[in-house]
Amino acid sequence: MIRLFDYWRSTASYRVRIALGLAGLEWESVPVNLVDGTQRGDEHLERNPQGLVPVLEIDGLRLTQSLAIVEYLDETRGLGLLPEDAAGRARVRGLAQAIAMEIHAVCNLRVAKHAVAHSDGGITMESWMQAFIGPGLAAVEEMLDAGDTCFGKEVTLADVCLIPQLYNAHRWGVALDDLPKIRRVEAALADHPAFAAAHPDRVAQ
């Protein structure tokens, strides 16, 4: 049995749920409540010493870090999430990392909470998220092709990262009006079975 230790609103977990769907795999979700601190308990720290989600148990392995997990699924299940040419792979990885390592990293729940708690009331969760998600997505907009996916004509690792980040953008009231390429990708993938099934609204809480 494939088991995914995740949290319904975690964008990192969302990425892995999309990849599992693209692979057509059946898996069991094991919720880890990030709000009540379950991730810092001994049981979860034994799975992942970082105290983060997701953790994927598959093929006798216990994998952490969403991009590493998604690339493992891509390589072992032939998902085609990276182009065949080196230049294309670099472009797609650049897009994915611009989201996962730049926008997401600073907007991680524990980072944002720490900033708010030490701001003497000068920062709210909303203002922190908007300050980083908006400009981050504006930069990604400039990096995208003008098609229905982030790069080329097929779903790639970049799309697997972008769609979850857009969920977070909507949650925190980040305007996407000036991002037509991003909105086009979002609309094109909204009804894709793997993306739709992975959406937080479809995940047991």
C-alpha positions, 0 to 999 in steps of 0.5 A: 500500500502506498501511503501519503502523510499529508495535510489538505492545504499544504501546497507541497502535499498538493503537488504530490497528490497531483503526481500520484494522480498522473501516475494512476496510482491508488494510495492511502492518505494519512492526515498530519494536522499542521495546525495542531502541531502533529508534525512535531510529534515523535511519531511524525519526526521518526518519518521525517526529522524535518517535521514537514509534509509530505512523506510518501511511503512507496516501493519500500521507501520513505521519501520526503521533499515534494520535488524529490518525490514528484521526480521519483514518480516521474522517473519510475512511472514514466510521467513525462514531467520533464522534457527530453532535451537538457535545455527544456529540463532546465527551463521546467526545473527553473519554473518549478523552483521559482515557485517551490523554492522562492515563493513557497519557502518564504510563505511556509506556514511556520515562516509566516507565523514566525514573522507575524509573531515577531512583528509587533502587529506590523505584519498580518498573515495576509500582508505577508503572503501577499507581499511574496506571492504576488511579486513571485507569481508576476516573475513566473508570468514572465517566464511562461510560454503562452499556452495551456501549460507552463512549458510546451504542450504537455503537463510538466513539473512546472504545472504540478508546482504552479496550480497548488501555489495558485490555490494559496494565492486565492486563499490569501487574496492575491490578485491575478488580474494582470497575469493572463498566462497564469490564468490561462494555465489555471483554467486549462488544467482546472478540469484535468482529472489528476489536478481536480482530484488533488484539490484541497476541497476534494481531500478529507480533512 
